[in-house]
Amino acid sequence: MEGGWVKNKATVVAPVPIQVAWELWQDRTRIPNWMPWISSVSYLPDDKTKTKWTLSTDQFGQHFEFSWLAQDLEPVKYERISWESLEGLKNKGSVNFSKEPAGTKLEMEISYEVPAPLVPFGAAVSPLVESILSADLKRFSTFSEKVAKAMSK
């Protein structure tokens, strides 16, 4: 039975130069600093375009843990970083970067596949997922600002 894809988006303007935002996202191992539900991201030793991700969270009185292997897609420097899973939890996503007067605008989009019978449930939890992604991007904004200040010292 074919599943369906559920797409979620979030946006933030981080008060840092685009180069700082870009470099932080390029190093996938840093992502747990602003996405606490991602417990780890590690590069494969033999292929730095592939990463192993582990999601760990407690929701609805249950502990959930999922892992997946992701392939980085060709980046467009200072514009777009994207990836897609190769195995494990089926997902794909991107972060788009653009200069703003107040810093760097980041637009994150994450899509994940759910079994066909659960597509309505996936759509129903989209507001929750988008609020989590928004909180993650706000944490990124704070984290990136601290990094930028430390770099300027």
Residue, then its C-alpha position, 0 to 999 in steps of 0.5 A: m500500500e502506497g503512503g503519502w507525504v506530509k510537508n511541514k514548513a517554518t521560517v525565521v530571520a536569524p540576526v547573523p550574516i548568511q555565511v554564519a547561518w550557512e556554515l552552521w547548517q552545513d555541519r550536520t553534527r551541530i543540528p542537535n544544538w537547536m533541534p533537541w528531538i534529534s539526539s545525534v547526527s553523524y557523518l559516515p566515515d567513508d562518505k561525508t555526503k551521507t549522515k546517520w540521524t537519530l530522532s528521540t522523543d517522548q510524546f503522548g506518554q510514549h518514548f519514540e526513537f527512529s533512525w535513518l540514513a540521509q544523502d545530502l543533495e547538491p547544495v547551492k552555496y548560501e542559498r539552499i541545503s537539502w537532503e533525502s533519506l536513503e533508508g529508515l524513516k522516509n523523509k526529505g527536507s531543505v533549508n533555504f537561505s536569503k539575506e534580509p536587512a535584519g540578518t538571514k532568513l531561513e525557510m525550512e521544509i521537511s516532508y515525511e512519508v506516512p502509510a496511506p491509512l495514517v495520512p489524515f493523522g499526519a495532516a492533523v499533527s502538522p500544526l504540532v510539527e510546524s510549531i516544533l520546527s518554528a521553535d527549532l528555528k528560534r533556537f537556531s537563531t539564538f545559537s547562531e547569534k551566540v556563535a557570531k558574537a564569539m567569532s567577532k571577539 
